[in-house]
Amino acid sequence: MSPAPGTCPMDPGQMESTLRQMAADLIAQVGPQEELVLLGIRSRGLPLAERLATLLRASTGAQVPVGSLDITLYRDDLTEMVGSPIVRPTEIPFSLKDRTVVLVDDVLYTGRTVRAALDALLDHGRPHRVMLVVMADRSGRELPIQADIAGVRVEVPKGHRVSVRMKELDGEDGVTVETC
C-alpha cells in the first residue's frame, strides 16, 4: 500500500488487532518444540515485545521471556554521530542457547538496525534460530534482510518516514506516514 504523507495507515484499534494477528502468526510459525524468547530492539521494539509476550501467554498459556537489546555500539554510522551516543542497557536475563530468538522492532527500513541487532545478539550467545517481527515494513532496503512477520507493509518514497506510536511511550497507538 502507498499511503500519502500525513496519513494514518493504522489507528489504535487496527494496531491492537494487528498485534493479535502477529502473535497468532508467530504461534503458527514456531514449532511446539521450540523454546521462544522475545528481544525488543531498544527503544521502540521493547514495548512491542512485551505486548506480544502478553498476547502469546493469553493464547498458549506459556510464559515467554522478554529481554531488550541495545544496538548503539554496533551501528555502522556510530563514527558519524554527533556528540556522545546514548547507550542503554541490554537486558537478557536468560540463556539464548537452543532457543528461538524473536527480534522485535517498530519499523524495518534499510535493514541496518537489524544487522546491528544480529551482531549484538551473537555477542550474547548462539541461539537455535533468529526470527524478525516488526510492526511496519517499509520500502527502501539497503541490506538483504526481511521480516518473518510484519504488521503492515507500506511503500513510501524517500523523504518520508513511517512512525509507530505506542501508548507506553507516546500516549497513543498508531502508525503514520510523515514527511521528513
Steps between C-alpha positions, in 0.01 A plus 500: 500500500625854426348741750532875454710702747310599809276195474443237763521149356421361846287645780505374864230237443670371187834488681354288779341253256822495297702411812256214569544375143880529528492288818284240323738498202794451734330205669431349157863542384669369814502127558371364831849377591660844456572695816415859418641827640427856385765772479378853442746722316530817707314707527171453316534125450487432873136602567396309187683189627330534839157528338567198279611298804172587675301392194702178464441417868126563456487273193729216609531528877877502459711763673723645226812675636562855378833681487635814341788556262685830464678527165660844539861378500434264206368766260696548178453876526631533856800708390270740317285573805544845652581503870500200729258221414244406762558138593212331678526167675464170322301272726499132415432323832486155340715275286464516122644153446266268309222760500315674222567871541242736357645846438221758524517853361261774397607574139713304254647741246859468372584185695796661677335497843431129468858433383627680811252305716627169361858599581400599854291186546782266403724660762253364758479142379411274211128442468342209315322739263435872463179649366404863434162652585423865421190714525572681170707377205569785262675520165862612460707200605879539471587156638348159418294478818131424524242463773351160580188678624394859429188672625474728197706537183516851357657643186615855563742712299830635630453810709216340696501320830281228641444557873359253748340665801444300817290581802787404733728765349272744315167475679330352193535219246522532125712491188540813290686612189671837538709728283854538632 
